Amino acid sequence: MLAGMMDPMEKTTAQGGAAIDEALSCIEASNRCIAAMEARANGRRVA
């Protein structure tokens, strides 16, 4: 029974990992946007 569950669990784990990676990428992009907005608000040049 457990052997039959391994493949679906591995697939689900891989999908979960990919979703986390995508979320972290979006968070990183959001942080860059926020930093740029804060820099503009403080009169600093944004690269």
Buried (B, 14 or more C-beta within 10 A) or exposed (E): EEEEEEEEEEEEEEEEEEEEEEEEEEEEEEEEEEEEEEEEEEEEEEE
